[in-house]
Amino acid sequence: MPASHRLPRPLRSLAAGAGVLALAAPLTACGGTAGADSDAKELTVYSADGLKSEKGDGFYDKVFKDFQAQTGIKVNLVESGSGAAVQRLQREKANTKADVLVTLPPFIQQADGKNLLDTYRPKGSEKVPAKDKDPNGKWTSIVNNYFCFIYNKKELKQPPKTWQDLLAPTFKNKIQYSTPGVAGDGTAVLIKAMHDLGGKQPALDYLKKLQSNNVGPSSSTGQLAPKTDKGELLVANGDVQMNYANTKSMPNQGIFFPAPKPGAKPTTFALPYAAALVKNSPHTENAKKFLDFLLSEDVQKQVSSAGGGFAARTDIKADDANAKALAHIMAGVEIFEPDWKDIDANLNTYVSAWREATGS
């Protein structure tokens, strides 16, 4: 998963020259199922931020431009947190405006559970591991990625090694993590804490203690990277793709993975970008072409070089400079696999318990 995942969280400006349109308020150009032109040469993607670059050189920037050049189809992008994207789809269910959803687990599973996704197995999805796609064809990973934390390398000689280190007075009002249940990486904080610290209650007890150092909630993880680079924060959460891709413009960021306890290996888990065809999408055939394009061999080879992420297809063996740097970052880190079925089923309960414990 080489380097480009969440560049866009902090980077919301979209380059029109790359064939991308930033849409924030309700979409009218694409209409929805009620008034959309199904033959229009466009489609709309609701996506978790991180794959678009402010400088116009990110994964989405290149892919959207190439897709339009090959097909004549323009891609309209709406970025938000993972949970927010699903919530928007749910609100618009009676008049669907999006064609493709790209988001992180457990929110892609949540979207499926809300009957917001249609069945479609893109060409190339047979090369994606079973664990990284829905067995019923509702979604497929397009960019692999891993959860991480970041720290300011200028202010700290070395990153905190364990969760316990983050409780030190040094970090008073200098730590911030995005909101579980709203941001994908914020939800990942809770998931990793539950895994590393021995379950739900130990994780909640710890996060309650961490509140003394925590600045407060943030709906977007991408907003935290610039703050960390500037030294406003010393530690924040993130993901490898986004934060690695950000290092060019934010050189004071360093990536680390807190260990469960002293002497233990650092841990993390995969947070792939998963793409799906939206049910009752206004431009279904365009969306299918785009999903095929995302999983094509040529595009998957660019996941690391253009996006700083990891290819979703197992037959793609990247050896570019980004891929090598990412392999170095992940060396020695223990990868665990969350129980996504449990998390999907109990996410609201876990988030409610987190809110109660932290007063958020």
N, C-alpha and C positions, 0 to 999 in steps of 0.2 A: 504494500500500500504506500507507495511513494509519496509525493508531497503536496497536496493541494486542498485537502478537505475543507477546512473552514475559513479559509482566507476571507470569505465574504462576510462573516458575521460582523466584523467591524467595518467591512468594506461593502457599503450598500450602493455605491454609484455604479451604474451600468453603462458600458460603452455602446452607444447606438451604432457606431461604426462596425462593431462586432456582431451586429444583428441582434442585439439584446435590448429589451425594453424593460425598465424598472417600473413595476406597477405596485402601488401601495393601496390606494383607495379601491373601492369596488371596480371591477373590470367592466368596461363597456365595449371596448374594441372587439373582444372575443365573444361578447354576449353571454352565452350559456346555452343550455339545451333549447330554451324557448325561442331565441332569435339569432343564434349563431349560424353562420354559413358553413356548412359541413365541407364545402369544397374550397374554402379559403386556404391560401397558402401560408398558414400559420398554426401554431399550437401554443398552449400555455403550460408552463411547468411551475408547480408549487414545490419549493425545495428548502430544506434545511440549509442555512448559510454555511459557507466554507469552501465551496468549489469555484467561486468567482473571485477574481482579483481586482482590487481597486485600480491597479495599473493596466488592466486589460490583458494580462499575460497568464491568467489562470486556466484551469482545466475547462471550465464552462466557456470561457471566452473563446478558446480555440475550437472547442467542439461545436458550439453554436454557429460560429462563422463557417466552419467546414461543412456542417450539415446544410446550411442555407445555400452554400456554393454548389453542393452536389444535388440538392433536391428543389431548391427555390423556396423552401419552407422556412419561415422566420420563427424563431423561438422567443416567446415572451416569458420572462422570468419574474417570479414573485418569491422573495426570500423571507424567511422568518425562522423562529425556533421550531424544532421538530413537532412539539406538541401543538404549537400555535397553527402550524400548517394543517394538521388533522382537524383541529377545531374549526378552522375556516371552511374546510371541505364539508364538515358536518352542517355548518350554518347554511351553506349554499346548496345543500342536497336537492332541494326542490328546483333549483335553477343552476345546474352545474356549470362552472366557468373554467375549471382546470381540466387538462387532458392527461397530465402525468404528475404523479407525486413522487418526490425523492425525499426520504427521511430516514431516521435512524431507528433501530430497535430500542424500546419496545413499541414505538409509535407506529411503525409500519404494521405490526401485528394488531395494534389498536384500530387502525384504519380498516383493516380487514374485518375485525370484529364488529365494526359499525356498519358493515356492508357498503363501504365506500369504494371498493376496488373491484375491477373486472378481471376475469381470467385471461392471461396472455403470457405465453412462453416465448420470449424473444429469441431470434436466431443467435446462437452462441451460448445460450443459457445452459445447454447440456454440458458445457465446460466449467460451469460454476458448481462448487461442492454442494451436496445436498443440505448441509447445515446452513448455507448462505442463500437459500432460496426457499420459497414456500412449496410444499409438496403438491399443492393444488393449483400451482401456477398463478398465484395472486401477486407475487412480487419476487424480484431477483436482485441480488447485490450487484452493484455496478462499480463500486470503488471500496476496497477494504481499508480499514482504519483501526486505530486503537486509542483507547482512553488514556489520558495522561494529565499531569500537572505541569505548570510552568513556574519558573522563578526568575528573579532579576539577577543576572550574572554579575552585574556591576556592583550591586550592593551586597550580595552574598557570595562568599568565596566558594561555597559548595552548596548544593541543594539539601533540603531536609531529607533525612534518610528514612524516617518512619512517620507514621501518623502522629505518634506521641510528640515528635519534634515540633509539630505545627502548633502545639499548645503553649510554646514558650512565649514569655512576655515580649520578646523581640518582634513578634508578629501582631502585636496589638494594633487593630485597625489597619492591618496591612495584608489581610487575606480576604479573598472574595471568591465565591463559587456561584455559578448560575443556578437558577431555581429548579429543583426536582419537579417533574410533572409538567414543566413548561419547556425547558431546554433539554435536548438529548444528553448533552454532556453533564448537565446538572443532575439529571436522573442517574447518570453513571456514577456520580460521587456517592450517592446512596447505595447503589448496587455494589460498588467496590468496598465500601465501608462494611456492608453486611457480610460480604465474603471474607474480608481480611480480619475483621474484629470479632467474628464468631456468632453472627446472626443479627436479627432485627433489633432486639433490645440493646445489646452492647453497642451497636452502631448508633442508635438514637441517643444513648447516654453520652457517647463520645461527641457527636455533632452538637449536642446541647452544650458541652464544655467548650467546643470550638467557637461558639457564638461570641465569647468574650473577645476573640480576635477577628471575627468576621465583620466585614463592612456592612453587609446586607444583601438582599436579593438582587438578582440581575436576570432579566428575561432572555438575554442573549450572551452566550459564552464568548462570542467574537469581540464583544465590547471590552472584555477584560484583558485581552492581549496588549493593546496599546497602553493601558494603565500600568501593566506590569513592565513593559519595556521602558516607560518613563520613570518608574520607581514609585509611582503613586501606590502601587501594590507590590508586595514582595513575592506573593504566591497567589496563583489562581488555577482554576481547572481548565482543561482544554482537550484537544485530541491531537495525535501525532501529525496527521496530515495537515490540519489547519496551522498548527503552530510551527511545524517545520517549514511550511511554505511561507509563513510570516517572517521567518528569520532574516530574509533578504532586506526587508524594510524595517524590521524591528530586531536589530542584532543583539540587544541586551536580554532577549528571551533565552532561557535554557529549559529543556524538557527533562522531567524526572518522573519516577513512579514510586510513591511511598510504599515501604515494606510494612507488613503487618506488625512486626516487632523487631527489636534489635537482633541482628544476626540472621534474619530471614531474607529470602530473596524478594526483590521488588516484584510486584504483580500488576497485571492489567488484563483487559479482555477486549475482544474485537467489537468495534462499533461501525459496521459497514454502512455505507450509503446504499439504501435499497430503493429500487425504482418500481413503479407500478402503473398500470393503465387505470385511470379513474373511471369508475362506473358512470355510464351516461355522459361520457365526455363529448364535447361539441365537435371535436376534430379527431375522431377515433383512428381513422386510417393514417393520418399524419403522426399521431402518437405512437402507433405501432412501428412505423418507419423509424421514428426517433429512438425507440427502445432497442430496435435491431441495431441501429447505428452505434449506440452506447456500448453494446456488447460485441461489436465487430472487433476483429483482430487488430486492425490498425488503430482504433481508438483505445483499446485496452493497453496497447503498447505505450500510449502516451500518458497513462494514469500517473506514472511516477515522474516522467520527464516534465510534463506540463502541469500536473496537479499535486505532486509531492505525496501521492497516495500509493496504495498497493493494488495491483490488478486483481479483479474479481475472478478472472479465468485462470485456472490452474496451468494451462498450457502456455501462458505468457511468462517468460523468464527475463525480467528487466535487468539490465546491467549498466544503465546510465549512472551518472554521478549521484543523482538523487536517490536512486535505488540502493546504491552502496552506502550512502550516508544514513539512510533509514535502517538498513540492516545493522549498522553499528549502534544506532540508538536502541534498537530492540534486543541487542545481544545481552544475554544474562537475565532477561526479564521473563518471569514465569507467566504463561498465558492460561487463564482459567476460562471456562465456558459457563456463563450464567444459565440458570433454569428459566429460559424465556417464557415458557408456558406459565410458570408460577408468577413471574413478574407481570406478565400481561393480565393474568387473572386477578392479581392482588395489587396492581399498581396504585389504584386510588386509595386503598387501605394504607399502603406504605407511605404515600405522599401525605396523607392526612396525619399519620403518626409523626412524620417528620415535622410538619407544621406545628403540631401540638408540642412536640419536644423542644423545638427551637423558638417558638413564639413568632414564626414567620407568617 
